[in-house]
Amino acid sequence: MKINFIDLQAQYQEYKTEIDKEVSEVFTSAGFIGGPKLDSFEKNIAAFTGVKHAIGCSSGTDALLLALMALDIKAGDEVITTPFTFIATAEVIAFLDAKPVFVDIDEKSYNIDASKIESLITANTKAIIPVSLYGQCADMDELNAIADKHGITVIEDACQSFGAEYKGKKSCALSAIGCTSFFPSKPLGAYGDGGAIFTDNDELASKMRMLLNHGQNERYKHKYIGINGRLDAVQAAILDVKLRHFDKEVKLRQEIGQRYSLLLKDAGVTTPHVKDDRTSVYAQYSVRVKDRAAMVAKLSEKSIPTAVHYPMPLHLQEAFIYLGYKEGDFPISERVSNEIMSLPMSPYLTDEQQEFIVEAIKG
Ligand SMILES: *Cc1c(COP(=O)(O)O)cnc(C)c1O
């Protein structure tokens, strides 16, 4: 049985007529930067998330970078985040010469443990970046309460959780700034790189819009040092088509995720724990196994692709040696990094494929 880790070919075939039409309109108009497709997409994702301002940008990484730049994060500042994430989350902090301060995760949700944050807040702490990992939102209420008390800002790294809900509100709408990614393999994926920033704050929105366009407030007038961080019209056109079908895809992802958990009940693996007051979009369906190498090999024998998100926590990465952390500093992140693995996941995974994967895990 042929199983793709993420079935982007099947998705293109499903929406081909609509996508080809939208993209060819961009080609015909030759308006490749900005324009009506971008305006439409931004309006639609603002409505989808219930946030006042949605700003398309070049990637999830740049969304996080622009958020930090808008808050004037600079050398000497500290930003609290999780070591159990993709490097981009902490990379952007370090890129601005600020200091990433890591806090261990909760063993069940794999998201930052809010109860461990307050003791690490100093006079230099400017922000907290929780990651809504694998598609499930972090404990945003607790995090916002801590931030409010100390006058700092929460930026949700929602790169994996676009479409997820938390207490009836959408991911990206849960704190001062939300950042997401449209990397092709994310729940809402472009056909190249892309991302978006969300905020209800008019001032931050207008500053981030300038920052992603070289800090321009009018043509060739530069108010800030910015970057080229724009989302292009072709990607916006494709994303706008996919957004029309996104609710249906989220529902399918949730059904498939829940079905995995049911089928794997007695399989000796730890399935994802989704809290009662929120949903997951299962950007990854990740399980914990004691002997991961053996499990990966067993599945690979049956041509079942798997992946590891993520094999090494950030505090142990060579690039972050200068921060001075050592093995043992974040034991939960380290343990989960050794045991976690992701199974094939897409709205196009069939029941037969899922059963085949589960049988292979049990076998
Ligand atoms: C994918 C991802 C990013 C970066 O997004 P890009 O669009 O690839 O730059 C950042 N944080 C997390 C948690 C991610 O999964």
Ligand as a Chemical Component Dictionary entry (heavy atoms), coordinates in Angstrom:
data_LIG
# 
_chem_comp.id                   LIG 
_chem_comp.type                 NON-POLYMER 
_chem_comp.pdbx_formal_charge   0 
_chem_comp.three_letter_code    LIG 
# 
loop_
_chem_comp_atom.comp_id 
_chem_comp_atom.atom_id 
_chem_comp_atom.alt_atom_id 
_chem_comp_atom.type_symbol 
_chem_comp_atom.charge 
_chem_comp_atom.model_Cartn_x 
_chem_comp_atom.model_Cartn_y 
_chem_comp_atom.model_Cartn_z 
_chem_comp_atom.pdbx_ordinal 
LIG C1 C1 C 0 6.922 25.842 10.579 1  
LIG C2 C2 C 0 7.163 26.505 11.854 2  
LIG C3 C3 C 0 7.768 27.767 11.931 3  
LIG C4 C4 C 0 8.371 28.471 10.755 4  
LIG O1 O1 O 0 7.517 28.656 9.678  5  
LIG P1 P1 P 0 8.148 28.884 8.217  6  
LIG O2 O2 O 0 6.980 29.300 7.393  7  
LIG O3 O3 O 0 8.721 27.580 7.776  8  
LIG O4 O4 O 0 9.176 29.939 8.317  9  
LIG C5 C5 C 0 7.900 28.362 13.184 10 
LIG N1 N1 N 0 7.446 27.753 14.291 11 
LIG C6 C6 C 0 6.875 26.525 14.257 12 
LIG C7 C7 C 0 6.384 25.930 15.521 13 
LIG C8 C8 C 0 6.729 25.858 13.043 14 
LIG O5 O5 O 0 6.173 24.647 13.026 15 
# 
loop_
_chem_comp_bond.comp_id 
_chem_comp_bond.atom_id_1 
_chem_comp_bond.atom_id_2 
_chem_comp_bond.value_order 
_chem_comp_bond.pdbx_ordinal 
LIG C1 C2 SING 1  
LIG C2 C3 SING 2  
LIG C2 C8 DOUB 3  
LIG C3 C4 SING 4  
LIG C3 C5 DOUB 5  
LIG C4 O1 SING 6  
LIG O1 P1 SING 7  
LIG P1 O2 DOUB 8  
LIG P1 O3 SING 9  
LIG P1 O4 SING 10 
LIG C5 N1 SING 11 
LIG N1 C6 DOUB 12 
LIG C6 C7 SING 13 
LIG C6 C8 SING 14 
LIG C8 O5 SING 15 
# 
